[in-house]
Amino acid sequence: MTSSVEPLPPAAAPAETVLTAMPLAPGIAIAPLRFHAPDEPDVPVRRIAPEAVHAETERLEKALLATRDELHALRTSLGGDSAAIFDAHLLAVDDPDFLARIHREICDGKVCAEHAVARAGAYFADRFSKMEDDYLKERANDIRDVVRRIVHALAAPAAGGGAAVPAVAGPPAILVARELTPSEAMNLRGSGVAGLVVESASPTSHVAILTRALGIPAVTRLSSPIAALPEGAQAVLDGTRGTLTIRPAEATLSEKAREKAVADALRGRLAALKGEPCRLVDGKRVMLEANLDMPRDAEEALQGGAEGVGLYRTEYLFLDGSGIPGEETQFAAYAHIARLFAPRRVVLRTLDLGGDKLAGNLHPGMESNPFLGWRAIRLCLGREDIFRPQLRAMLRASALNPNLEIMYPMISRAGEIDRANALLAECKEELRREGKEFNENVSIGVMVEIPAAALTARDLARKVAFFSIGTNDLTQYTLAVDRGNEQVAHLYDPLHPAVLRLIAETIEAGEAAGIETGVCGEMAGRALYAPLLVGMGAKSLSASPRNLPTVKAVLRALDSTECRELARAALQSADGAATKERCRALVARRAPELLPLVD
Amino acid sequence: MTSSSPSPPERRVRVLNRYGIHARPAALLVKAASAFPDTEIFIRKGDFSVNAKSIMGLLTLEGQHGLELAISASGPRAAEALDALEALFRDKFHEE
């Protein structure tokens, strides 16, 4: 496929034309092309009398409140990255400089609120659009979007939340637009728009994130100017490969339609599995849980069919710029997740940060190698003033969910577990005296991510109720590779026999002591590797919510014997590449239709 | 206490993030600054000074990678505020 500019043939010769583009959101859409009419509300420009300034300011306040509510509602209906887009809008609506400017326009300029908002917005939008940085240039769109929303709210104060920006209605179409604001992108949902061609958008832009989240195929940077596209012509948009086929021939149409049907069926199949347990063909059960970074990921986890939370990272509480969180703040967070998932398993991990990352920089001497430094359990055991409130908060949350468990990270020796448990016992005694409830039998486990822990897992297993293998760090430490270092990142290989052997030994040691082992590293979310982990004896896999459906689909197609055989061969293999091939061959044999999904 | 106090002391910081002060770091700065509601905090690039509690202001700063900026704070808990913001710059806003 060349990427040179191709002139379109004249309308009188309706031959099939294939244009190349940059993929933005995957999938296939087959529909007529339609140009997007951007929403430009009429902004009234009225002078107001000095006596009316107060009333106008009140009008503005009401509209701002309504706008905030709408943005909050939009945020809640989305998850992950998509929600962050509207976070930026919310910050803009609350921005002191923006608001100060609007007020000045009303009070000093004596103009109506709509005009004031538009002018203040234009000032900033103008500054942003003149910037070199593409990312910042796009912020101009955010501001225009927020201005439109506020102006709509001013025009229709009685309207309920979420209806401010008119939806794009109509029959199925592939929308062609110069640009699309986040609000307009949201309105594509259920609008009949099957696909989107946007003139110029980066893969990390809002429109890219939203179209992916909404499942609408999209492309950008077409090899031909979009203005020249024939409105109304039938087209096939391939957001996966990055092509737009105008006036497709019969053969193309049927081929693409078939591809689309397969993809839709697959997506439907995965969605249908949501309520199904993860059971192998012979009935063996594997728990599929979610790794959560932030509370708002919890919704996505439940949507993806997570049977619990295998790893709840608590670092976000310590990283939001407001210092070390107190016990109450932490308890509120842990209680929320405990209740949300009860009675399903929720594993809270104690702080896994380095001193250099905590507010106020607890470790003034710059560590030359923080990765091997004072962090996680080491820091916590050295700073009881930080560890105790967290343990207390977690214990209190255990009263709300019988299967809430606590896990210590970066364990390298049994002594650490003993000391941490001693502190835990003291916290329990305190809570008992204070009359605060907690689960007396709360399960305590450890992350196995340091090779020393894996190699002495037999000893550690006697002191804990479960293991959770952190394959990311285990791989880095074992192979002495920093994934973030571009020079050596290619050496990072979780399928390296050394890593696999450590995983297998850990699981075996656990089994010998009667405890279960789960895997919470990235490996657990790779459907290609999941059978390997299951074959080695992992009882649960915890991963990013969006990976769970595919993992489930693959495991449900296999039986335990195959997985065990895969593991056996892998442990005897001399290199990771051969193991990867075996993994792929297994999926190709048993679930070939899932192969495109497992990379 | 005094009527003609000198301009508040400044702390120099450097933008270490690969992608500079884009929306996420700016949001973190606003959040950190907003934790000190009675303190006035400004970030200066050359002659151009912005309110650290303003996301728009911060973004118009165009804080590219490698840029040196100056933070100043006046009012209650000024030193604490400066510490908090300085830490964010030093930690590259937790992006690696």
Contacts between the chains, C-beta under 8 A, distances in Angstrom:
chain1	res1	chain2	res2	distance
A	84	B	24	7.8
A	87	B	27	6.9
A	88	B	23	5.1
A	88	B	27	7.0
A	88	B	55	7.3
A	91	B	27	5.9
A	91	B	30	6.3
A	91	B	55	4.3
A	92	B	55	6.1
A	92	B	56	6.4
A	95	B	54	5.1
A	95	B	55	5.1
A	95	B	56	4.9
A	95	B	57	7.6
A	96	B	51	5.9
A	96	B	53	5.3
A	96	B	54	5.1
A	97	B	50	7.4
A	97	B	51	5.7
A	97	B	54	3.8
A	97	B	56	5.5
A	97	B	57	4.8
A	98	B	54	7.2
A	98	B	56	5.3
A	124	B	56	4.9
A	124	B	60	6.8
A	127	B	60	4.9
A	128	B	59	6.8
A	128	B	60	6.9
A	131	B	62	5.8
A	132	B	62	7.8
A	133	B	20	7.2
A	133	B	22	7.8
A	133	B	62	6.8
A	133	B	64	7.2
A	135	B	19	7.2
A	135	B	22	5.2
A	135	B	23	7.8
A	136	B	22	7.0
A	136	B	59	6.1
A	136	B	62	6.6
A	139	B	23	7.1
A	139	B	59	5.7
A	143	B	56	7.4
A	319	B	94	5.6
A	320	B	28	7.6
A	320	B	31	6.3
A	321	B	28	5.4
A	321	B	29	7.8
A	321	B	31	5.0
A	321	B	32	3.4
A	321	B	35	6.9
A	321	B	84	6.2
A	321	B	88	6.2
A	322	B	31	7.3
A	322	B	32	7.0
A	322	B	35	4.8
A	322	B	84	7.9
A	323	B	35	7.8
A	323	B	84	7.3
A	356	B	91	7.1
A	357	B	91	5.8
A	357	B	94	6.8
A	359	B	84	6.4
A	359	B	87	5.8
A	360	B	83	6.3
A	360	B	84	7.9
A	360	B	87	6.6
A	361	B	87	5.8
A	361	B	90	7.1
A	484	B	96	5.8
